[in-house]
Structure formats: C-alpha cells, structure tokens
C-alpha cells in the first residue's frame, strides 16, 4: 500500500511541475512616459497596437489623448494598472472626430500601462492594415513616486512561462487583464495557446518594445524578430468593459501554454 501511495504521489508531483515552474517572475521593461510628453508614431502592417508605460502617484489626475492623421484610424485608449485592472478607457471623446481622450484619478502609487490601438484592432477582429496609420499620443498629469529608483523606465515583474510549461490564469472583474512574460530570441518559433476556458478569449503578444506582434482568440504562432522579454496579455475580448455595469465582459479561468 505504501509503495502504491508513493508512486501515486510522484505521478501527481510530475504532472504539477509545469504549473509550479510557471510561477517564477521576470521583469518586463518599457521607457517611462513623462508628464507633457507627446509621441508621434504610426500603425503599419501587423503592428496595430502599442503599449506604453508611466509612473503615477496616488491623487494624480491623468489626461491622455490619441489623435489620428488618417480618418481610417479610429483611436481607442485603455488605461491599466500593473495588476491588470482597467482604470479607464475611451473611444470617441477627443476634440476631433473619432479621436480618443480619457481622464482618470489614480488611487495608488505604481506603474501604469496605456494601450493605444483602434476600435477596429482592439479585439483582434482585424489584425493588419494596408496603410500607415499615423497618430499622436499625449499624456499629462502624472508624478513619479519618491521611492522610484529609475524615473526613465517602468519595470514590472509578471509570472513567467518557459517552453513546454503551462499555467492557470484568470480574468476577473477586478483584474481582467492577465499578464505573463517569456524570454525569447531572434528566430525562435513560438506557439502560445489559451485552453480550457469557459468564456470568449483573446490573446495578445507584445515584443520588448511594446509593439503588439500577434493577436488571436486562442492560438498564436509567431517567429520572433528580437531577443528579450515578451509580454502576454490573456483576457476577454471586452476586457475594458469590466468597469462597466452591464458590459459584455465575462472573464473566467483558463490554461496558458507555450511551446
């Protein structure tokens, strides 16, 4: 009996190893936007979403705008904290037609992310553009907390996946954006999948520069072009509506696998 129990225990332990290993953390780093910054850039080909970061302090009143040069671009902004909570989002509140503008009061000191995209691209329904879609992002109102060592960069640690590993994740009302990282090298062929979810999902992958290089409801197959740390965002297609009463967000538990 003891031998059978020992064998069963070993088998269960081996099955759980990939999930246990996946809980180690790795830092994802982006340049820190500063109060008053204005960024002129564009979407082109399969890069149709950018991720920005900044340091903020409790009590800051943030304002962010995204204005397009091309009427084919319908700007869409989402403000997130480092835990994956949606602080605010906007589609068409800007001063120009279809431009985006949002304001928010920050409750805590910490790192924050800005997802700059288009209404057409945010959920992955459209993943490419034939044109160069130019836009300007402006941000103001934030202050860097006194305990931040490097005000010029934002570094956040997230649970890490290595090849052959899997982990359980969850997209909730409070933190709809589930973040993970993996380390990649130029030329690597990577397959990332969302499995066993009981809700509609979407999988976003960002390169070390904050460019979204892949998006799909549940399966991403990519060849990496850069060495570095990549960021995975696993969530519901309407994750930004988690702050809306009666929105389309559902969320739930899933298994994330990288091969």
C-alpha positions in Angstrom: 0.0 0.0 0.0 2.8 2.4 0.9 4.5 1.7 -2.5 1.3 2.4 -4.4 0.8 5.7 -2.4 4.4 6.7 -3.1 4.0 6.1 -6.8 0.7 8.0 -7.0 2.3 10.9 -5.1 5.2 11.0 -7.5 2.9 10.9 -10.6 0.9 13.8 -9.3 4.0 15.8 -8.5 5.3 15.3 -12.0 2.0 16.5 -13.5 2.1 19.6 -11.4 5.7 20.6 -12.1 5.0 22.7 -15.3 2.4 24.8 -13.3 4.7 25.3 -10.4 7.6 26.4 -12.5 5.5 28.9 -14.4 5.0 31.0 -11.3 8.5 32.5 -11.3 8.6 36.2 -12.2 10.5 38.1 -14.9 10.6 41.8 -15.4 9.1 43.5 -18.4 10.6 46.9 -19.1 9.4 49.9 -21.1 10.5 53.6 -21.3 8.5 55.7 -18.9 6.3 58.4 -20.4 6.7 61.7 -18.7 4.1 64.4 -17.9 3.7 66.6 -21.0 5.1 64.0 -23.5 3.7 63.8 -27.0 4.5 60.8 -29.1 4.1 60.8 -32.9 4.1 57.3 -34.4 2.0 55.0 -36.5 0.5 51.6 -37.0 1.6 49.6 -40.1 1.3 46.1 -41.3 0.6 43.8 -38.4 1.6 46.3 -35.7 -1.8 47.8 -34.8 -1.5 48.3 -31.1 1.2 49.9 -28.9 1.8 49.5 -25.2 3.1 52.5 -23.2 4.0 52.8 -19.5 4.4 55.5 -16.9 4.9 56.0 -13.2 1.9 57.5 -11.3 1.2 58.7 -7.8 -2.0 58.5 -5.7 -4.1 61.6 -6.3 -2.7 62.3 -9.8 -5.3 63.4 -12.3 -4.2 61.9 -15.7 -5.2 63.1 -19.1 -4.4 61.1 -22.3 -5.3 61.8 -25.9 -4.9 59.9 -29.1 -5.4 61.9 -32.3 -5.3 60.4 -35.8 -3.9 61.9 -39.0 -5.8 59.4 -41.2 -9.6 59.1 -41.0 -9.2 55.4 -41.5 -7.9 55.2 -37.9 -10.5 55.2 -35.1 -8.3 55.7 -31.9 -9.0 53.7 -28.8 -7.3 54.1 -25.4 -7.2 51.8 -22.4 -5.5 52.7 -19.1 -4.4 49.8 -16.9 -2.5 49.4 -13.7 0.3 46.8 -13.3 -2.1 44.3 -11.6 -4.3 44.2 -14.7 -7.2 46.4 -13.5 -8.8 48.7 -16.0 -8.8 52.3 -14.8 -10.4 53.9 -17.8 -11.0 53.6 -21.5 -12.2 55.8 -24.3 -13.2 55.6 -28.0 -14.5 58.8 -29.4 -14.3 61.6 -26.7 -11.5 63.5 -28.3 -11.8 67.0 -29.8 -11.5 65.7 -33.3 -14.0 63.2 -34.9 -13.2 59.6 -33.8 -10.2 60.7 -31.7 -9.9 59.4 -28.1 -9.4 61.2 -24.8 -9.6 60.0 -21.3 -9.1 61.4 -17.8 -8.6 59.4 -14.6 -7.7 60.0 -11.0 -5.1 57.5 -9.7 -5.7 55.8 -6.4 -2.3 54.3 -5.7 1.4 54.9 -6.4 2.7 52.5 -9.0 3.3 51.5 -12.6 0.6 52.1 -15.2 0.1 51.0 -18.8 -1.6 52.7 -21.8 -2.9 50.5 -24.6 -3.1 52.6 -27.7 -5.0 51.0 -30.5 -8.1 51.4 -32.8 -11.6 50.3 -32.3 -11.1 48.1 -35.3 -8.0 46.4 -33.8 -8.5 46.2 -30.1 -10.3 42.8 -30.1 -8.2 41.2 -32.8 -11.0 41.0 -35.3 -8.8 42.9 -37.7 -5.0 42.3 -37.3 -3.4 44.2 -40.1 -3.6 47.4 -42.0 -2.5 48.1 -45.6 -1.8 51.7 -44.9 0.4 53.6 -42.5 -1.9 55.0 -39.9 -0.3 57.9 -38.1 -1.3 59.1 -34.7 -0.2 61.4 -31.9 -0.4 60.3 -28.2 -0.2 63.0 -25.5 -0.2 62.5 -21.7 -0.1 64.8 -18.7 -0.8 65.0 -15.0 1.3 62.2 -13.6 4.1 62.5 -11.0 6.8 59.9 -10.2 6.6 58.4 -6.7 9.6 59.3 -4.5 10.6 55.7 -4.0 11.1 55.0 -7.7 14.8 54.5 -8.4 14.6 55.0 -12.2 12.1 57.6 -13.4 13.0 57.0 -17.0 11.9 53.4 -17.2 9.0 51.3 -15.9 9.8 47.7 -14.8 7.1 45.3 -13.7 7.5 41.7 -12.8 5.0 39.1 -14.1 4.7 35.3 -13.9 7.0 33.7 -16.5 6.4 30.9 -18.9 9.2 28.8 -20.4 8.9 26.4 -23.4 6.9 23.4 -22.5 5.3 25.0 -19.5 1.7 25.8 -18.7 0.0 27.8 -16.0 -3.5 28.5 -14.9 -4.7 32.1 -15.2 -7.9 34.1 -14.5 -9.5 37.1 -16.0 -11.7 38.7 -13.3 -13.9 41.8 -12.9 -11.2 43.4 -10.7 -8.2 42.4 -12.9 -9.5 41.4 -16.3 -6.0 41.7 -17.9 -3.9 38.7 -17.0 -0.2 39.4 -17.8 2.6 36.8 -18.3 6.1 37.0 -19.7 8.5 34.8 -21.6 12.1 35.2 -22.8 12.7 34.8 -26.5 15.5 35.0 -29.0 15.5 36.2 -32.6 14.4 33.3 -34.9 12.6 31.4 -32.2 9.3 29.8 -33.4 6.7 30.1 -30.6 3.2 28.7 -30.2 1.1 30.1 -27.4 -2.4 28.8 -26.7 -5.3 29.5 -24.4 -7.0 26.3 -23.3 -9.9 25.1 -21.2 -11.6 28.5 -21.0 -15.4 28.7 -20.5 -15.6 32.2 -21.9 -14.6 34.0 -25.2 -10.9 34.8 -25.0 -8.3 36.9 -26.8 -4.5 36.5 -26.6 -2.2 39.5 -27.2 1.6 39.2 -27.5 3.9 42.3 -27.2 7.5 42.4 -28.1 10.2 44.0 -25.9 9.4 47.5 -27.4 5.7 47.3 -26.5 4.5 46.6 -30.1 1.7 44.0 -30.4 3.1 41.4 -32.8 0.3 38.9 -32.6 -3.3 38.6 -31.5 -5.8 35.7 -31.8 -8.8 34.3 -29.8 -6.8 31.3 -28.6 -3.8 30.4 -30.6 -0.7 32.4 -31.6 2.1 31.1 -33.8 5.0 33.5 -34.3 8.6 33.7 -35.3 10.4 36.2 -33.0 12.4 39.0 -34.5 14.1 40.3 -31.3 16.0 39.0 -28.3 14.4 39.9 -25.0 11.4 39.6 -22.7 7.9 39.4 -24.3 4.6 40.2 -22.7 1.5 38.1 -23.0 -2.0 39.6 -22.2 -4.6 36.9 -21.9 -8.2 38.2 -21.4 -11.7 38.6 -22.6 -12.2 40.5 -25.9 -14.3 43.1 -24.0 -11.9 43.2 -21.0 -12.0 47.0 -20.9 -15.8 46.8 -20.2 -15.1 45.1 -16.9 -15.5 48.5 -15.3 -19.0 49.0 -16.9 -22.1 47.7 -15.2 -23.9 45.6 -17.8 -21.0 45.5 -20.2 -20.1 42.5 -22.4 -17.1 41.3 -20.3 -17.4 37.8 -18.9 -13.9 36.5 -18.0 -13.0 33.3 -16.2 -10.3 30.7 -15.7 -8.0 29.4 -18.4 -4.8 27.4 -19.0 -2.0 29.2 -20.9 0.5 27.0 -22.7 3.7 28.0 -24.5 5.6 25.6 -26.8 
